[in-house]
Amino acid sequence: MFPEPRFIDSNGIRMAVYEQGEGPAVILLHGFPELAFSWRHQIKALAQAGYRAIAPDQRGYGKTTVPPNVIDYRVEELIADVNGLLDALALQSAVFIGHDWGAILLWQMAMLAPARIDKLIMLNIPHYPRPPEDPVTIWRRRFGKDFYIVNFLDSDEADRVFARDTSHFFDATMRHKQLSREMFDKLPAERKVISLLHALAKDTQSGEALLSEEERDYYASAFSASGFTGAINWYRNWKHNWEVLEGVDHTIDIPTLFIGAVDDLVIAPEHIEAMRPLVPDLEIHMLEDCGHWSQQERPDDVNRLILDWLIERG
C-alpha cells in the first residue's frame, strides 16, 4: 500500500511528502515524468529494512504546488526545496537517492550545496563534466528540433499534446524492452533522435507496457490534474543552470553508488565512465535487460543494490 501524503511548507510551496518507516532518513527524488509514486517499491523495502523512507512530489508535480513561471524552476529554487524539506522534517542531513531529474538535481546540489548530503545513490543519470558550450546549443546542432529537450524549449507543443490523453502518454512512454543498446547503436544517426511527440503519434508501441492498469491510472490522474508545464519547466532552465556551474569545482567528495541500465538509450557507456575522475568514492553497477525506468523495471535488483551498499557503508 502506497502511503498517503502529508503536506509541508518548503521554500514557499506546499509539498506533498510520502513517508514510511523509522530509522536513518533516506530521501528519494523522482525525475520526469514521474512522481513520488515512482519509488513505491523502494519506500516499502527501505522501511522494512529499518530506514525512514521519504519521497516528495517535487515542485511542479503531483499534489505539490505548481508555480506558474519558468524561473520558478531554476536550480537555486530546486535546491532550496530540498533544504526546506529537511528543515520541515527536522533533519540536519540525509542519504539521498535520485533518478533522472532527481539525480541531476542531486549532482548539482552536491557541487553547489553539499553540506546536508550524507551519501548519494544515483539511478541512470551520471555526473557530467560541464561542457564549454551551452548543452542545448550542442543538442540543437547535433539532434535538431525534434529532440525532446529542444522541443521543450522551443514551444509549449509538448505541454499541450502530452495533456490531451495522459493515459496514452504513460502507455507510450513507460515501457520495457523497447530497444536494446546493441540494436540502438546500429541505427542510423537520424533514428537515434529521441522524440516523445513522435513516440506518442505511433499507431503501435514497441516493447511491453511497464505499468499495470492501476499504476498507469495513478500517473494519468495526477498529470491530468497538474498538467505537464511545471515538470517541463525544469528543462527550460537548462542554460541557466549550466551558467550557474561556471567556475564551480565539479569534484564530488560524497560516497556515491551509481546504478545504471545497459539499455538506457539516453545514456552512453562512455558517459558513465567519464564520471570516475570526478567522483573519487564511486561504486558502479549496471543492470542488464533494463532501460531508463530502473527502479520500476527491476525493483528487486535495485532494492538489493541500495540496501547492500547502505549496510556496507554503515
N, C-alpha and C positions, 0 to 999 in steps of 0.2 A: 504494500500500500504506500503510495507516494504521500509524504506529509502535506498537511495544509500549510499555507504560508502565514507568517506573521509579518507585520509591516513596521519598518523602522524609518526614521528620518536620517538621511545621509546626504550631506553636501547639497541640501536644498531640494532633494527629491524624496518621494515616498517609495521605498524599495521593498519589494516582496522577497522574503527570505524563507527558505525551506530548510529545516534543521532536524537532525535526528542523532541520537546517541549522546554519550558523555565521555569526557576524556580530553586528550590534546586536540586542539582545534585544527581542522583541515577544511580550507575554503576552496570551493570548486567554481571556476569561472567558465561559462559556456562561450560558444562562438556564434557564427552566423550560418544558417538561420535557425538558431536553437533557443533553448530556454534552460532554466534550472532543471526542468524535467529530463533533459538530455543526460543528466547524471543519476537517473533513478536507480540504476544497477550499482553504482559506486556508493551512493549515500547509504544504502542498506548494508552493503558489505563493510564499509568503514565503521558504521555504528555497531555492527555485530562484532567487529574486531577490537572495540574499545576506544573508538575515536568519536569526537564530536564533529559530524559532517555538516557543513553549512554551504548552501548553494543559493545565490540570489538570481532572480531575473535581473539582468543588467539593464542599465539605462537605455530606454527606448524599446524594451522587450516585455512581453507578457503583462503581468499585473503591476510592474514598476512604471513610474512616471515616464511619459514620452515627451521630452522637451521639444519645442517647435523648430528651433533654429539649428543650422548646420554647425555653427560654432559651439553649440552646447555639447558636442560630442568630441571635442579636442582631447588629446591625451591628458592634459592637465586636469580636466574635469573627470575623466575616467579614473585616474589615479586617486583624485580626491574622493570619489565614490567609494573606492576600496578602503581608504583610510577612515572615511566616515562609517563604513560598515564595521570595521574593527573597533572604533570608538563606541558605537552604539551597543556592541556586544561585550564591551569592557575587556577587550583583548589587546594586549600590547603588541603581539605578533602572532603569526600562524604559519603552518605549512600551506602552500598554495598549489592547486592543480589547475591547469588551463588547457583548453582545447581551441584550436582555430583562433578567432579573435581574442578569446580568453588568454591563449598562450602569447599572442602578440602583445597584448596589454601587459602581461606579466614580464615579458622580456624588457619592455620599455620601462616599467616600474623598477625592475632590477638595475637598470642603468641610472635612472633619474632619482629614485627614492627607495633604496633597497632596505632601509633600516628595519622595516616591520615584516620582512620575509625571512622565515627560518630556513625553509627548504623549498625547492621548486620541483614539480613534476609536470612535464610538458608533453602534450599529445599532438603529434602530427606536424606542427609548425616549428621549424628550427630557428635558432638565433642567427640572423643575417648580419654580416658586416654592412655598415651604412655605405650605399653607393655614392659616387661623387656627383651623380645627377639624380634629379627627382625621379623616383621609380615609375610614377605614372607616365612621364615622358618616355621612359625606356619601354614600358609596356605598349604605349600607343604606337611607337615606331616598330616594335617587334611583332605585335599581335593585331594591331588595327582596332577599329572602332567597335568590333563585335565582341572583343574580350570583355568578360563580365564586369571587371572593375572599371575599365574605361567607359563602358556603357553607363555604369552607375554615376560617374562623374559628369557625363555629357548631358543627361536629361533625367526626367522623372518617369521615363517609359517603364523601367523595371518595377518601380513602386506601384504603378497602376496595373501592369499586366499580372504581377505576382498576386495582387489582392483580388483579382477577378474570380479566382477559383482556388482558394487556399488548399483544399483537399487535393486537387490535381497538382498543385505546386509541390506538395510533400510526397505525393506518389511518384512524381517525376524526378525529384532531386535526391531524396534519401533512399538510395538503392545500393545493393550489394552485388558484387561480381559483374559490374558493367563492362569493365575493360581491364585487362591485366597490364602491368607495367611493360612486360615484354611486347604485347600487342601494340600498346600505345607508342613505344619507341620506334616501331616500324611504320607508323603513319606518316604521310607527307606533312610538311610543316603547317599547311593551311588547315589541316584537320586536327591539329593539336590546340587550336584556339578554343578555350573553354567559354561557351556562351550559354548562360542559363535560359535566355529567351529562346534560342534555337532548341534547347532541350525540351522546353515546355510545348513548343509548336509541333513536335513529332507525334505522329499517329500512334506509334508504339514505342515502348521504352525497353532498352536492353537491361540485362541482369534481372535481379529479383528485388521485390519490394522488401525494404528493411524493416518497416514498421507494421505492427498489427493494425487492424482497422481501428481499434480503440486508441492506440498510441497516435496514429495518424490524425484521428479526430481531435485529440488533445492539442496537438500543434495547430491544426487548422482553425480550431475555435479561438485559440489565443491570438493568432495573427489576424484573424477576421476582426477581432476587437481592437488590436493595437495598430494594425497596418504594418507596412514594411519600411516606411520612410525613416523612422528613428533608427532602425537596425542598419539601413543602407547609409545613413549619415555618418556612421563610423568610418566608412570608406572615403567619404567626401572630405575628410581631414587628413588624408594620407600625406599630401605635400606639406601641410603644416607640421605634422608630427615628424616628418623627415627633417624639416628645418630645425625643429627643437633639438634634435640629436646632434647637430653640428658641433664639433669640438668636444663631445662627451666621450669619456672612456667607455669603450664597448666591452671591456673585460668584465665578466660576471663571476664574482667570488662567492657564490652561493652553491652549496651542494645541490646537484641537479640530476634528475632522472629524465631521460627523453625516451618516449615510446613512439616510434614511427610505424608507418604501414607501407609495405612494399608496393602496393597498388594504389597509393595515394598519388593521383596524377598531377596534382598541383605542385608537388614537391619532388625534385630530382635527387638521386642519391648523393650527388656532389654537394647539394645544399646542406645536407646533414653532416657530411664530413667537414665542411668548411667551418663549422662552429667549434670544432675541437680546440683550436688555439685560443678561442675567446671565452671558453667555459672550462677552466682547469680541472674542476671537480665534477666530471660528467660521466654518466653511465648511459649507454645507448642500447635499446632493444628494438628490433624490427619485427613486426607481425607479418607473417606470410598470409596470403589469401585474404587481405584486408585492405579496404580503401580508406576514404577520408573520415568516416564516422566511427573511429576506432572503439570508443567506449560503448557504442551501441551495437557495433558489428561483432566485436569479440569481447564482451563484458567479462567473462570469466578469466580470460588471459590478462586483460588489463587490470582487473582487481588483484590477481595474483602478483603481478609485477609491482603494483603500487604497494601492497601490503608487505611483500618480502623486502622491498627496498626500505620502507619506513621502519620495519623491525631491525633490519641490519644497521640502519643509521641511528637508531635509538631515539 
